Amino acid sequence: MTGTSAIIKPMDQPHVKLSGDIEGPYVVEETRSDGKLVISPDTSAQAIMERLGHEPATLAEFEAVHGAVKPSDGEG
């Protein structure tokens, strides 16, 4: 096989939110038999937006910046 490949993580992985010296949303990669967890930062779009303190724009906010949303022209 040639070219690049990507690892797509399933969306149904358990999530945890850490607080303390390390904070933020994390994804549980593995639960070991001794109860230890292997975790990694949640890199979903939603988690990134929350980390940055962003929220999706409302239609009114979008139109105030970009102008009125026009109906589709059927080309795409």
C-alpha positions in Angstrom: 0.0 0.0 0.0 1.4 3.4 -0.9 0.4 7.0 0.1 -0.6 8.3 3.4 -3.0 6.8 5.9 -4.8 8.1 8.8 -6.0 6.6 12.1 -9.6 7.4 12.7 -10.5 7.0 16.4 -14.1 5.9 17.1 -16.3 8.6 18.5 -17.7 6.3 21.2 -14.5 6.2 23.3 -15.0 7.1 27.0 -14.0 10.7 27.9 -12.7 12.1 31.2 -12.3 15.7 32.2 -9.2 16.3 34.4 -8.8 19.1 36.9 -5.8 20.0 39.0 -2.2 20.4 37.7 -3.4 19.0 34.3 -6.8 20.1 33.1 -9.1 19.5 30.2 -10.9 16.9 28.3 -9.2 13.6 27.5 -10.1 10.4 25.7 -9.5 7.0 27.4 -7.4 5.0 25.0 -7.0 1.9 27.1 -8.2 0.5 30.4 -5.7 -1.9 31.9 -6.5 -4.9 34.1 -5.0 -3.2 37.1 -7.4 -0.2 36.7 -4.9 2.2 35.2 -6.0 4.3 32.3 -4.1 5.3 29.2 -5.4 8.7 28.1 -4.7 11.3 25.4 -6.0 14.8 24.9 -9.4 15.1 23.2 -8.6 16.6 19.8 -12.2 16.7 18.6 -13.4 20.0 17.1 -15.8 20.4 20.0 -13.0 20.0 22.6 -10.7 22.4 20.8 -13.4 25.0 20.6 -14.1 24.6 24.3 -10.4 24.9 25.2 -10.2 28.1 23.2 -13.4 29.5 24.7 -15.2 29.6 21.3 -18.8 28.9 20.5 -20.4 28.5 17.1 -21.7 31.7 15.7 -25.4 32.3 15.4 -26.8 33.0 12.0 -27.2 36.7 12.9 -23.5 36.9 14.0 -22.4 35.1 10.8 -24.4 37.4 8.6 -23.2 40.5 10.5 -19.6 39.6 9.4 -20.1 37.9 6.1 -23.4 39.3 4.7 -26.7 37.6 4.2 -26.7 33.9 3.5 -28.0 33.2 0.0 -29.9 30.2 -1.2 -27.9 27.4 -2.8 -27.3 27.9 -6.6 -27.6 24.1 -7.1 -24.0 23.7 -8.2 -22.6 22.0 -5.2 
